[in-house]
Amino acid sequence: MTNFDEILDKYRNDSENKFEQGTKFEQLMKRFLQVYPMYRGKFSDIWLWNEFPYRDEISSKDIGIDLVTRTIEGEFWAVQCKFFNEEN
């Protein structure tokens, strides 16, 4: 099984630029929230920001949201993902 650091190293090495790294990391975090025991079952929906059906009602600008979740209670949570350099 691949560990988390190996996945991040692969993203750093295989991505052509920082934007691609960030996109891959956001997709990884979406999956993490779906399957990690602490969060599994907590959300009814998890969207990447560009998939979020109400995005245009909130803002047409980049406001730093990367993921949006809807809890099983119906609350929306904004999530910001940061794929920092490994030294940080």
A tleap script that builds the chain and sets N, CA, C and O, in Angstrom:
source leaprc.protein.ff14SB
mol = sequence {
  NMET THR ASN PHE ASP GLU ILE LEU ASP LYS
  TYR ARG ASN ASP SER GLU ASN LYS PHE GLU
  GLN GLY THR LYS PHE GLU GLN LEU MET LYS
  ARG PHE LEU GLN VAL TYR PRO MET TYR ARG
  GLY LYS PHE SER ASP ILE TRP LEU TRP ASN
  GLU PHE PRO TYR ARG ASP GLU ILE SER SER
  LYS ASP ILE GLY ILE ASP LEU VAL THR ARG
  THR ILE GLU GLY GLU PHE TRP ALA VAL GLN
  CYS LYS PHE PHE ASN GLU GLU CASN
}
set mol.1.N position { 0.846 -1.186 0.000 }
set mol.1.CA position { 0.000 0.000 0.000 }
set mol.1.C position { 0.886 1.242 0.000 }
set mol.1.O position { 1.901 1.292 0.694 }
set mol.2.N position { 0.500 2.218 -0.767 }
set mol.2.CA position { 1.227 3.474 -0.859 }
set mol.2.C position { 0.860 4.357 0.322 }
set mol.2.O position { -0.312 4.478 0.679 }
set mol.3.N position { 1.884 4.983 0.935 }
set mol.3.CA position { 1.558 5.876 2.046 }
set mol.3.C position { 1.370 7.306 1.531 }
set mol.3.O position { 1.661 7.605 0.373 }
set mol.4.N position { 0.894 8.154 2.384 }
set mol.4.CA position { 0.516 9.519 2.023 }
set mol.4.C position { 1.699 10.298 1.452 }
set mol.4.O position { 1.557 10.984 0.440 }
set mol.5.N position { 2.866 10.199 2.092 }
set mol.5.CA position { 4.044 10.917 1.615 }
set mol.5.C position { 4.455 10.466 0.216 }
set mol.5.O position { 4.912 11.281 -0.585 }
set mol.6.N position { 4.300 9.204 -0.079 }
set mol.6.CA position { 4.629 8.700 -1.415 }
set mol.6.C position { 3.680 9.274 -2.473 }
set mol.6.O position { 4.095 9.589 -3.588 }
set mol.7.N position { 2.427 9.401 -2.112 }
set mol.7.CA position { 1.455 10.003 -3.037 }
set mol.7.C position { 1.829 11.458 -3.310 }
set mol.7.O position { 1.817 11.900 -4.459 }
set mol.8.N position { 2.161 12.200 -2.253 }
set mol.8.CA position { 2.531 13.602 -2.430 }
set mol.8.C position { 3.796 13.733 -3.271 }
set mol.8.O position { 3.879 14.609 -4.131 }
set mol.9.N position { 4.773 12.874 -3.031 }
set mol.9.CA position { 5.993 12.889 -3.848 }
set mol.9.C position { 5.671 12.624 -5.313 }
set mol.9.O position { 6.234 13.260 -6.204 }
set mol.10.N position { 4.772 11.695 -5.556 }
set mol.10.CA position { 4.377 11.387 -6.938 }
set mol.10.C position { 3.713 12.605 -7.585 }
set mol.10.O position { 3.990 12.919 -8.743 }
set mol.11.N position { 2.850 13.284 -6.852 }
set mol.11.CA position { 2.205 14.489 -7.378 }
set mol.11.C position { 3.251 15.557 -7.714 }
set mol.11.O position { 3.166 16.209 -8.755 }
set mol.12.N position { 4.243 15.734 -6.822 }
set mol.12.CA position { 5.290 16.725 -7.065 }
set mol.12.C position { 6.106 16.377 -8.304 }
set mol.12.O position { 6.441 17.250 -9.104 }
set mol.13.N position { 6.417 15.114 -8.453 }
set mol.13.CA position { 7.288 14.678 -9.552 }
set mol.13.C position { 6.566 14.565 -10.889 }
set mol.13.O position { 7.164 14.825 -11.933 }
set mol.14.N position { 5.300 14.183 -10.875 }
set mol.14.CA position { 4.574 13.901 -12.116 }
set mol.14.C position { 3.770 15.081 -12.653 }
set mol.14.O position { 3.291 15.039 -13.786 }
set mol.15.N position { 3.622 16.115 -11.860 }
set mol.15.CA position { 2.825 17.267 -12.288 }
set mol.15.C position { 3.691 18.236 -13.078 }
set mol.15.O position { 4.873 18.418 -12.786 }
set mol.16.N position { 3.086 18.852 -14.080 }
set mol.16.CA position { 3.814 19.802 -14.909 }
set mol.16.C position { 3.947 21.177 -14.264 }
set mol.16.O position { 4.841 21.946 -14.617 }
set mol.17.N position { 3.053 21.492 -13.314 }
set mol.17.CA position { 3.103 22.806 -12.670 }
set mol.17.C position { 2.362 22.765 -11.335 }
set mol.17.O position { 1.755 21.757 -10.974 }
set mol.18.N position { 2.425 23.879 -10.617 }
set mol.18.CA position { 1.783 23.976 -9.301 }
set mol.18.C position { 0.265 23.845 -9.390 }
set mol.18.O position { -0.363 23.270 -8.501 }
set mol.19.N position { -0.321 24.371 -10.454 }
set mol.19.CA position { -1.775 24.267 -10.619 }
set mol.19.C position { -2.191 22.798 -10.698 }
set mol.19.O position { -3.154 22.385 -10.051 }
set mol.20.N position { -1.462 22.012 -11.494 }
set mol.20.CA position { -1.777 20.587 -11.615 }
set mol.20.C position { -1.580 19.860 -10.286 }
set mol.20.O position { -2.371 18.985 -9.931 }
set mol.21.N position { -0.524 20.222 -9.552 }
set mol.21.CA position { -0.317 19.637 -8.221 }
set mol.21.C position { -1.504 19.931 -7.319 }
set mol.21.O position { -2.016 19.044 -6.637 }
set mol.22.N position { -1.937 21.192 -7.324 }
set mol.22.CA position { -3.052 21.589 -6.474 }
set mol.22.C position { -4.338 20.873 -6.839 }
set mol.22.O position { -5.093 20.464 -5.956 }
set mol.23.N position { -4.592 20.718 -8.119 }
set mol.23.CA position { -5.798 20.025 -8.574 }
set mol.23.C position { -5.790 18.567 -8.124 }
set mol.23.O position { -6.798 18.053 -7.640 }
set mol.24.N position { -4.655 17.909 -8.286 }
set mol.24.CA position { -4.545 16.513 -7.845 }
set mol.24.C position { -4.734 16.410 -6.330 }
set mol.24.O position { -5.395 15.495 -5.842 }
set mol.25.N position { -4.146 17.360 -5.592 }
set mol.25.CA position { -4.259 17.344 -4.139 }
set mol.25.C position { -5.710 17.559 -3.695 }
set mol.25.O position { -6.171 16.901 -2.762 }
set mol.26.N position { -6.423 18.457 -4.344 }
set mol.26.CA position { -7.835 18.687 -4.016 }
set mol.26.C position { -8.659 17.422 -4.248 }
set mol.26.O position { -9.531 17.089 -3.444 }
set mol.27.N position { -8.388 16.730 -5.329 }
set mol.27.CA position { -9.093 15.474 -5.607 }
set mol.27.C position { -8.763 14.421 -4.552 }
set mol.27.O position { -9.631 13.653 -4.138 }
set mol.28.N position { -7.506 14.391 -4.122 }
set mol.28.CA position { -7.103 13.463 -3.061 }
set mol.28.C position { -7.829 13.783 -1.754 }
set mol.28.O position { -8.285 12.878 -1.055 }
set mol.29.N position { -7.935 15.069 -1.428 }
set mol.29.CA position { -8.604 15.458 -0.185 }
set mol.29.C position { -10.098 15.160 -0.240 }
set mol.29.O position { -10.699 14.799 0.772 }
set mol.30.N position { -10.693 15.309 -1.409 }
set mol.30.CA position { -12.103 14.934 -1.563 }
set mol.30.C position { -12.272 13.454 -1.241 }
set mol.30.O position { -13.170 13.071 -0.491 }
set mol.31.N position { -11.415 12.640 -1.807 }
set mol.31.CA position { -11.485 11.186 -1.561 }
set mol.31.C position { -11.208 10.875 -0.096 }
set mol.31.O position { -11.870 10.022 0.495 }
set mol.32.N position { -10.227 11.567 0.495 }
set mol.32.CA position { -9.891 11.384 1.909 }
set mol.32.C position { -11.128 11.616 2.784 }
set mol.32.O position { -11.414 10.823 3.681 }
set mol.33.N position { -11.850 12.693 2.524 }
set mol.33.CA position { -13.045 12.986 3.322 }
set mol.33.C position { -14.143 11.939 3.119 }
set mol.33.O position { -14.982 11.742 3.998 }
set mol.34.N position { -14.140 11.279 1.982 }
set mol.34.CA position { -15.136 10.245 1.714 }
set mol.34.C position { -14.824 8.936 2.441 }
set mol.34.O position { -15.739 8.207 2.824 }
set mol.35.N position { -13.547 8.638 2.632 }
set mol.35.CA position { -13.197 7.296 3.127 }
set mol.35.C position { -12.530 7.251 4.497 }
set mol.35.O position { -12.566 6.207 5.149 }
set mol.36.N position { -11.922 8.343 4.957 }
set mol.36.CA position { -11.218 8.309 6.239 }
set mol.36.C position { -12.237 8.086 7.365 }
set mol.36.O position { -13.252 8.781 7.425 }
set mol.37.N position { -11.975 7.131 8.248 }
set mol.37.CA position { -12.973 6.770 9.273 }
set mol.37.C position { -13.532 7.944 10.074 }
set mol.37.O position { -14.714 7.944 10.420 }
set mol.38.N position { -12.707 8.936 10.372 }
set mol.38.CA position { -13.162 10.081 11.166 }
set mol.38.C position { -14.247 10.889 10.436 }
set mol.38.O position { -15.100 11.507 11.072 }
set mol.39.N position { -14.207 10.878 9.109 }
set mol.39.CA position { -15.132 11.682 8.309 }
set mol.39.C position { -16.152 10.864 7.529 }
set mol.39.O position { -17.195 11.387 7.136 }
set mol.40.N position { -15.867 9.601 7.305 }
set mol.40.CA position { -16.774 8.758 6.518 }
set mol.40.C position { -18.161 8.748 7.161 }
set mol.40.O position { -18.299 8.476 8.354 }
set mol.41.N position { -19.158 9.039 6.383 }
set mol.41.CA position { -20.530 9.071 6.885 }
set mol.41.C position { -20.950 10.413 7.452 }
set mol.41.O position { -22.119 10.597 7.791 }
set mol.42.N position { -20.016 11.362 7.565 }
set mol.42.CA position { -20.337 12.684 8.109 }
set mol.42.C position { -20.977 13.581 7.049 }
set mol.42.O position { -21.750 14.484 7.371 }
set mol.43.N position { -20.645 13.321 5.775 }
set mol.43.CA position { -21.092 14.193 4.686 }
set mol.43.C position { -22.033 13.458 3.745 }
set mol.43.O position { -21.819 12.291 3.414 }
set mol.44.N position { -23.068 14.152 3.325 }
set mol.44.CA position { -23.954 13.582 2.307 }
set mol.44.C position { -23.417 13.875 0.914 }
set mol.44.O position { -23.669 13.125 -0.029 }
set mol.45.N position { -22.665 14.988 0.791 }
set mol.45.CA position { -22.091 15.373 -0.495 }
set mol.45.C position { -20.732 16.022 -0.270 }
set mol.45.O position { -20.508 16.689 0.740 }
set mol.46.N position { -19.830 15.819 -1.225 }
set mol.46.CA position { -18.547 16.510 -1.253 }
set mol.46.C position { -18.287 16.895 -2.706 }
set mol.46.O position { -18.300 16.050 -3.602 }
set mol.47.N position { -18.051 18.197 -2.920 }
set mol.47.CA position { -17.817 18.693 -4.267 }
set mol.47.C position { -16.473 19.394 -4.340 }
set mol.47.O position { -16.059 20.034 -3.373 }
set mol.48.N position { -15.785 19.286 -5.467 }
set mol.48.CA position { -14.747 20.242 -5.795 }
set mol.48.C position { -15.452 21.560 -6.046 }
set mol.48.O position { -16.603 21.568 -6.481 }
set mol.49.N position { -14.784 22.679 -5.781 }
set mol.49.CA position { -15.434 23.979 -5.928 }
set mol.49.C position { -16.056 24.162 -7.310 }
set mol.49.O position { -17.162 24.689 -7.430 }
set mol.50.N position { -15.344 23.724 -8.360 }
set mol.50.CA position { -15.893 23.918 -9.708 }
set mol.50.C position { -17.079 23.000 -10.001 }
set mol.50.O position { -17.751 23.180 -11.016 }
set mol.51.N position { -17.346 22.033 -9.146 }
set mol.51.CA position { -18.508 21.146 -9.288 }
set mol.51.C position { -19.706 21.594 -8.443 }
set mol.51.O position { -20.827 21.131 -8.655 }
set mol.52.N position { -19.467 22.490 -7.495 }
set mol.52.CA position { -20.487 22.871 -6.520 }
set mol.52.C position { -21.673 23.551 -7.216 }
set mol.52.O position { -21.497 24.579 -7.869 }
set mol.53.N position { -22.863 22.989 -7.082 }
set mol.53.CA position { -24.006 23.494 -7.853 }
set mol.53.C position { -24.451 24.910 -7.499 }
set mol.53.O position { -25.142 25.544 -8.296 }
set mol.54.N position { -24.075 25.423 -6.325 }
set mol.54.CA position { -24.502 26.762 -5.904 }
set mol.54.C position { -23.353 27.773 -5.957 }
set mol.54.O position { -23.463 28.864 -5.398 }
set mol.55.N position { -22.272 27.422 -6.617 }
set mol.55.CA position { -21.070 28.261 -6.657 }
set mol.55.C position { -21.376 29.677 -7.144 }
set mol.55.O position { -20.938 30.648 -6.527 }
set mol.56.N position { -22.110 29.806 -8.222 }
set mol.56.CA position { -22.374 31.132 -8.783 }
set mol.56.C position { -23.231 31.999 -7.870 }
set mol.56.O position { -23.210 33.225 -7.979 }
set mol.57.N position { -23.973 31.379 -6.982 }
set mol.57.CA position { -24.783 32.140 -6.031 }
set mol.57.C position { -23.920 32.715 -4.913 }
set mol.57.O position { -24.321 33.669 -4.247 }
set mol.58.N position { -22.742 32.140 -4.705 }
set mol.58.CA position { -21.854 32.609 -3.637 }
set mol.58.C position { -20.896 33.667 -4.162 }
set mol.58.O position { -20.809 34.763 -3.608 }
set mol.59.N position { -20.174 33.338 -5.239 }
set mol.59.CA position { -19.229 34.298 -5.806 }
set mol.59.C position { -18.719 33.800 -7.144 }
set mol.59.O position { -18.511 32.603 -7.343 }
set mol.60.N position { -18.523 34.731 -8.053 }
set mol.60.CA position { -17.918 34.379 -9.341 }
set mol.60.C position { -16.404 34.541 -9.269 }
set mol.60.O position { -15.699 34.183 -10.213 }
set mol.61.N position { -15.894 35.080 -8.154 }
set mol.61.CA position { -14.461 35.290 -7.963 }
set mol.61.C position { -13.851 34.089 -7.251 }
set mol.61.O position { -14.558 33.277 -6.654 }
set mol.62.N position { -12.528 33.992 -7.327 }
set mol.62.CA position { -11.801 32.986 -6.564 }
set mol.62.C position { -11.745 33.469 -5.120 }
set mol.62.O position { -11.058 34.444 -4.813 }
set mol.63.N position { -12.458 32.794 -4.246 }
set mol.63.CA position { -12.497 33.217 -2.840 }
set mol.63.C position { -11.783 32.220 -1.934 }
set mol.63.O position { -11.942 32.268 -0.715 }
set mol.64.N position { -10.992 31.309 -2.525 }
set mol.64.CA position { -10.158 30.404 -1.751 }
set mol.64.C position { -10.814 29.103 -1.351 }
set mol.64.O position { -10.215 28.320 -0.614 }
set mol.65.N position { -12.007 28.851 -1.804 }
set mol.65.CA position { -12.677 27.593 -1.489 }
set mol.65.C position { -12.244 26.546 -2.501 }
set mol.65.O position { -12.279 26.786 -3.708 }
set mol.66.N position { -11.834 25.381 -2.007 }
set mol.66.CA position { -11.416 24.287 -2.882 }
set mol.66.C position { -12.423 23.145 -2.903 }
set mol.66.O position { -12.643 22.521 -3.941 }
set mol.67.N position { -13.026 22.878 -1.767 }
set mol.67.CA position { -14.044 21.834 -1.644 }
set mol.67.C position { -15.224 22.403 -0.871 }
set mol.67.O position { -15.065 23.318 -0.062 }
set mol.68.N position { -16.393 21.865 -1.121 }
set mol.68.CA position { -17.571 22.181 -0.321 }
set mol.68.C position { -18.195 20.852 0.080 }
set mol.68.O position { -18.385 19.960 -0.747 }
set mol.69.N position { -18.505 20.741 1.354 }
set mol.69.CA position { -19.178 19.539 1.844 }
set mol.69.C position { -20.554 19.920 2.366 }
set mol.69.O position { -20.795 21.054 2.781 }
set mol.70.N position { -21.446 18.942 2.332 }
set mol.70.CA position { -22.745 19.094 2.993 }
set mol.70.C position { -22.812 17.989 4.032 }
set mol.70.O position { -22.718 16.805 3.707 }
set mol.71.N position { -22.975 18.384 5.270 }
set mol.71.CA position { -23.050 17.389 6.331 }
set mol.71.C position { -24.388 16.650 6.249 }
set mol.71.O position { -25.313 17.092 5.568 }
set mol.72.N position { -24.472 15.539 6.939 }
set mol.72.CA position { -25.732 14.801 6.930 }
set mol.72.C position { -26.843 15.597 7.618 }
set mol.72.O position { -28.025 15.304 7.442 }
set mol.73.N position { -26.449 16.619 8.414 }
set mol.73.CA position { -27.436 17.501 9.038 }
set mol.73.C position { -27.857 18.633 8.102 }
set mol.73.O position { -28.760 19.402 8.434 }
set mol.74.N position { -27.203 18.747 6.913 }
set mol.74.CA position { -27.571 19.760 5.938 }
set mol.74.C position { -26.734 21.023 5.966 }
set mol.74.O position { -27.010 21.953 5.208 }
set mol.75.N position { -25.713 21.087 6.820 }
set mol.75.CA position { -24.832 22.253 6.862 }
set mol.75.C position { -23.814 22.172 5.720 }
set mol.75.O position { -23.372 21.087 5.344 }
set mol.76.N position { -23.454 23.330 5.181 }
set mol.76.CA position { -22.408 23.398 4.165 }
set mol.76.C position { -21.111 23.849 4.835 }
set mol.76.O position { -21.108 24.776 5.645 }
set mol.77.N position { -20.021 23.187 4.488 }
set mol.77.CA position { -18.698 23.550 4.981 }
set mol.77.C position { -17.811 23.882 3.798 }
set mol.77.O position { -17.775 23.128 2.825 }
set mol.78.N position { -17.094 24.998 3.862 }
set mol.78.CA position { -16.092 25.358 2.860 }
set mol.78.C position { -14.749 24.826 3.339 }
set mol.78.O position { -14.405 24.949 4.515 }
set mol.79.N position { -13.995 24.234 2.419 }
set mol.79.CA position { -12.699 23.634 2.752 }
set mol.79.C position { -11.643 24.231 1.835 }
set mol.79.O position { -11.826 24.315 0.621 }
set mol.80.N position { -10.541 24.642 2.436 }
set mol.80.CA position { -9.412 25.115 1.644 }
set mol.80.C position { -8.283 24.105 1.768 }
set mol.80.O position { -7.925 23.705 2.876 }
set mol.81.N position { -7.723 23.693 0.646 }
set mol.81.CA position { -6.644 22.710 0.586 }
set mol.81.C position { -5.354 23.418 0.211 }
set mol.81.O position { -5.334 24.240 -0.706 }
set mol.82.N position { -4.280 23.103 0.915 }
set mol.82.CA position { -2.978 23.693 0.616 }
set mol.82.C position { -1.959 22.584 0.426 }
set mol.82.O position { -1.716 21.787 1.332 }
set mol.83.N position { -1.369 22.540 -0.748 }
set mol.83.CA position { -0.333 21.559 -1.059 }
set mol.83.C position { 1.016 22.276 -0.955 }
set mol.83.O position { 1.576 22.734 -1.951 }
set mol.84.N position { 1.513 22.356 0.264 }
set mol.84.CA position { 2.751 23.085 0.533 }
set mol.84.C position { 3.962 22.284 0.084 }
set mol.84.O position { 3.885 21.076 -0.138 }
set mol.85.N position { 5.076 22.981 -0.043 }
set mol.85.CA position { 6.354 22.308 -0.276 }
set mol.85.C position { 6.627 21.369 0.889 }
set mol.85.O position { 6.177 21.618 2.007 }
set mol.86.N position { 7.348 20.309 0.638 }
set mol.86.CA position { 7.591 19.323 1.687 }
set mol.86.C position { 8.386 19.882 2.861 }
set mol.86.O position { 8.364 19.294 3.943 }
set mol.87.N position { 9.091 21.004 2.680 }
set mol.87.CA position { 9.856 21.619 3.771 }
set mol.87.C position { 8.950 22.376 4.749 }
set mol.87.O position { 9.359 22.638 5.881 }
set mol.88.N position { 7.746 22.727 4.341 }
set mol.88.CA position { 6.839 23.505 5.186 }
set mol.88.C position { 6.044 22.600 6.100 }
set mol.88.O position { 5.226 23.081 6.885 }
savepdb mol mol.pdb
quit
